[in-house]
Structure formats: structure tokens, C-alpha cells
């Protein structure tokens, strides 16, 4: 009797593990899947299966256009005035592999680039005498 009970428990756990490894990828999202810590594939919208204990979903990347705000930045104009500004920028990921593996902390880097570009623009602006 206990042999059948143990066998039943093992079968139930096996079925649960297999069902949990079936992933449904939403539209406008991709899953970056690794096998043994190395890149395996990009799963696009639809149903995909992740092999238990060998593969894992490293990250879910949204392909939608995303908006971010940059708060309390300071820039110096052409005539030496200091201004504070707050602005927003939009981006969307084109290549999920590069966004995952080639750019650590992607959003922070994008904010840094946005701040640098905006400061360069503001440096060329002069407000004249006040």
C-alpha cells in the first residue's frame, strides 16, 4: 500500500513540475531562456516549454513603448545660468538579447544618456540678460 502511495505522490509532483514549466508568452513580450546558465533562445508570443531543472526564464522583456521620467536634473546654460528641469523620454526594446546581455541596468543607462544629451542642448541655449 505504501509503495502505491509513494508512487502516486511522485507522479503528482512530476505532473505539477511539468505543468509549471509550460509558459504562455503574452503578445508584445519575449522570454529570454537560458539552459545551464547560457543563452538558449528567445521565446516569442505563444506557448513555450521550459525543460525542468535545465532551462530557466532569465528575464521577461517588454516590447511595448515605455516612458520614463528623469527627476531634478540640473544644467548650465550658455550664459552661466543654472536651471533645474524634469523631463520624460520614451524607448522600446528592439533586440531582447542585447537588452539582456549587453546592457546591464538598461533603464539607468538610458537615463544617463538622456541627461547627457539634454545638458548638451541646454548648454547651447542662452537666456540673455535678466
Secondary structure as a PSIPRED ss2 file (coil, helix, strand):
# PSIPRED VFORMAT (PSIPRED V4.0)

   1 X C   1.000  0.000  0.000
   2 X H   0.000  1.000  0.000
   3 X H   0.000  1.000  0.000
   4 X H   0.000  1.000  0.000
   5 X H   0.000  1.000  0.000
   6 X H   0.000  1.000  0.000
   7 X H   0.000  1.000  0.000
   8 X H   0.000  1.000  0.000
   9 X H   0.000  1.000  0.000
  10 X H   0.000  1.000  0.000
  11 X H   0.000  1.000  0.000
  12 X H   0.000  1.000  0.000
  13 X H   0.000  1.000  0.000
  14 X H   0.000  1.000  0.000
  15 X H   0.000  1.000  0.000
  16 X H   0.000  1.000  0.000
  17 X H   0.000  1.000  0.000
  18 X H   0.000  1.000  0.000
  19 X H   0.000  1.000  0.000
  20 X H   0.000  1.000  0.000
  21 X C   1.000  0.000  0.000
  22 X E   0.000  0.000  1.000
  23 X E   0.000  0.000  1.000
  24 X E   0.000  0.000  1.000
  25 X E   0.000  0.000  1.000
  26 X C   1.000  0.000  0.000
  27 X C   1.000  0.000  0.000
  28 X C   1.000  0.000  0.000
  29 X E   0.000  0.000  1.000
  30 X E   0.000  0.000  1.000
  31 X E   0.000  0.000  1.000
  32 X E   0.000  0.000  1.000
  33 X E   0.000  0.000  1.000
  34 X E   0.000  0.000  1.000
  35 X E   0.000  0.000  1.000
  36 X C   1.000  0.000  0.000
  37 X C   1.000  0.000  0.000
  38 X E   0.000  0.000  1.000
  39 X E   0.000  0.000  1.000
  40 X E   0.000  0.000  1.000
  41 X E   0.000  0.000  1.000
  42 X E   0.000  0.000  1.000
  43 X E   0.000  0.000  1.000
  44 X C   1.000  0.000  0.000
  45 X C   1.000  0.000  0.000
  46 X E   0.000  0.000  1.000
  47 X E   0.000  0.000  1.000
  48 X E   0.000  0.000  1.000
  49 X E   0.000  0.000  1.000
  50 X C   1.000  0.000  0.000
  51 X C   1.000  0.000  0.000
  52 X C   1.000  0.000  0.000
  53 X C   1.000  0.000  0.000
  54 X C   1.000  0.000  0.000
  55 X E   0.000  0.000  1.000
  56 X E   0.000  0.000  1.000
  57 X E   0.000  0.000  1.000
  58 X E   0.000  0.000  1.000
  59 X E   0.000  0.000  1.000
  60 X E   0.000  0.000  1.000
  61 X E   0.000  0.000  1.000
  62 X E   0.000  0.000  1.000
  63 X C   1.000  0.000  0.000
  64 X C   1.000  0.000  0.000
  65 X C   1.000  0.000  0.000
  66 X E   0.000  0.000  1.000
  67 X E   0.000  0.000  1.000
  68 X E   0.000  0.000  1.000
  69 X E   0.000  0.000  1.000
  70 X E   0.000  0.000  1.000
  71 X E   0.000  0.000  1.000
  72 X E   0.000  0.000  1.000
  73 X E   0.000  0.000  1.000
  74 X E   0.000  0.000  1.000
  75 X E   0.000  0.000  1.000
  76 X E   0.000  0.000  1.000
  77 X C   1.000  0.000  0.000
  78 X C   1.000  0.000  0.000
  79 X C   1.000  0.000  0.000
  80 X C   1.000  0.000  0.000
  81 X C   1.000  0.000  0.000
  82 X E   0.000  0.000  1.000
  83 X E   0.000  0.000  1.000
  84 X E   0.000  0.000  1.000
  85 X E   0.000  0.000  1.000
  86 X E   0.000  0.000  1.000
  87 X E   0.000  0.000  1.000
  88 X E   0.000  0.000  1.000
  89 X E   0.000  0.000  1.000
  90 X E   0.000  0.000  1.000
  91 X E   0.000  0.000  1.000
  92 X C   1.000  0.000  0.000
  93 X C   1.000  0.000  0.000
  94 X C   1.000  0.000  0.000
  95 X C   1.000  0.000  0.000
  96 X H   0.000  1.000  0.000
  97 X H   0.000  1.000  0.000
  98 X H   0.000  1.000  0.000
  99 X H   0.000  1.000  0.000
 100 X H   0.000  1.000  0.000
 101 X H   0.000  1.000  0.000
 102 X C   1.000  0.000  0.000
 103 X C   1.000  0.000  0.000
 104 X C   1.000  0.000  0.000
 105 X C   1.000  0.000  0.000
 106 X H   0.000  1.000  0.000
 107 X H   0.000  1.000  0.000
 108 X H   0.000  1.000  0.000
 109 X H   0.000  1.000  0.000
 110 X H   0.000  1.000  0.000
 111 X H   0.000  1.000  0.000
 112 X H   0.000  1.000  0.000
 113 X H   0.000  1.000  0.000
 114 X H   0.000  1.000  0.000
 115 X H   0.000  1.000  0.000
 116 X H   0.000  1.000  0.000
 117 X H   0.000  1.000  0.000
 118 X H   0.000  1.000  0.000
 119 X H   0.000  1.000  0.000
 120 X H   0.000  1.000  0.000
 121 X H   0.000  1.000  0.000
 122 X H   0.000  1.000  0.000
 123 X H   0.000  1.000  0.000
 124 X C   1.000  0.000  0.000
 125 X C   1.000  0.000  0.000
 126 X C   1.000  0.000  0.000
 127 X C   1.000  0.000  0.000
 128 X C   1.000  0.000  0.000
 129 X C   1.000  0.000  0.000
 130 X C   1.000  0.000  0.000
